[in-house]
Amino acid sequence: MKKLHLEGCDLDSIDYLGRGVMHVIASTCGGREEIADYLCHQKINLDLLDNKARSPLYLAIEAENFGVA
């Protein structure tokens, strides 16, 4: 993630479902806390809602990914 960011990747970009990178990290099963921490320190938009009006926090709790939540 750091390498992509340093090469110019926009961490606030979204996919066709309106999901940002934090949506993907939050909805996967544990072990992504380090990536989530990096993203938070880069001040990405954590309030972004996907096409179903779900936030990354909502998805993290739904996936029981409490380390990211």
SULFENVEN-V856267 format. One record per pair of residues at least 4 apart in sequence whose ideal C-beta (glycine too) atoms are under 8 Angstrom apart, sorted by the first residue. I is the first residue (numbers start at 1). J is the second residue. D is the distance in whole Angstrom. If there is no record, write none. Layout:
I|J|D + I|J|D
This chain:
1|5|6 + 1|21|8 + 1|35|5 + 1|38|6 + 1|39|7 + 2|6|6 + 2|38|6 + 3|7|6 + 4|9|4 + 5|9|5 + 5|11|6 + 5|42|7 + 9|13|8 + 11|20|8 + 11|21|6 + 11|39|6 + 11|42|6 + 11|44|5 + 12|20|6 + 12|44|5 + 12|45|5 + 12|48|8 + 13|20|7 + 13|21|8 + 14|18|5 + 14|19|6 + 14|20|5 + 14|48|7 + 14|50|8 + 15|19|5 + 17|50|6 + 17|51|5 + 18|48|8 + 18|49|7 + 18|50|4 + 18|51|4 + 18|52|8 + 19|23|4 + 19|24|6 + 19|50|5 + 19|51|8 + 20|24|8 + 20|44|7 + 20|45|7 + 20|48|5 + 20|50|8 + 20|56|7 + 21|25|6 + 21|39|6 + 21|44|7 + 22|26|6 + 22|36|7 + 22|39|6 + 22|44|6 + 22|46|6 + 22|48|7 + 22|56|4 + 23|27|6 + 23|48|7 + 23|50|6 + 23|54|8 + 23|56|5 + 23|59|6 + 24|28|7 + 25|32|5 + 25|35|5 + 25|36|5 + 25|39|7 + 25|56|7 + 25|68|6 + 26|32|8 + 26|36|7 + 26|56|4 + 26|57|7 + 26|59|4 + 26|60|4 + 26|63|7 + 26|65|6 + 26|68|5 + 26|69|7 + 27|59|4 + 27|60|7 + 27|62|7 + 27|63|5 + 27|65|7 + 28|32|6 + 28|63|7 + 28|65|7 + 29|63|7 + 29|64|8 + 29|65|7 + 30|65|6 + 30|67|6 + 30|68|8 + 31|67|8 + 32|36|6 + 32|65|7 + 32|67|7 + 32|68|6 + 33|37|6 + 33|67|4 + 33|68|6 + 34|38|7 + 35|39|6 + 36|40|6 + 36|67|8 + 36|68|5 + 37|41|7 + 38|42|7 + 39|44|5 + 40|44|7 + 40|46|7 + 46|55|8 + 46|56|6 + 46|57|8 + 47|55|7 + 48|55|7 + 48|56|7 + 49|53|5 + 49|54|6 + 49|55|6 + 50|54|5 + 54|58|5 + 54|59|6 + 54|62|8 + 55|59|7 + 56|60|6 + 56|68|8 + 57|61|7 + 57|69|6 + 58|62|6 + 59|63|6 + 59|65|8 + 60|65|4 + 60|66|7 + 60|68|5 + 60|69|4 + 61|65|8 + 61|66|8 + 61|69|5 + 65|69|6
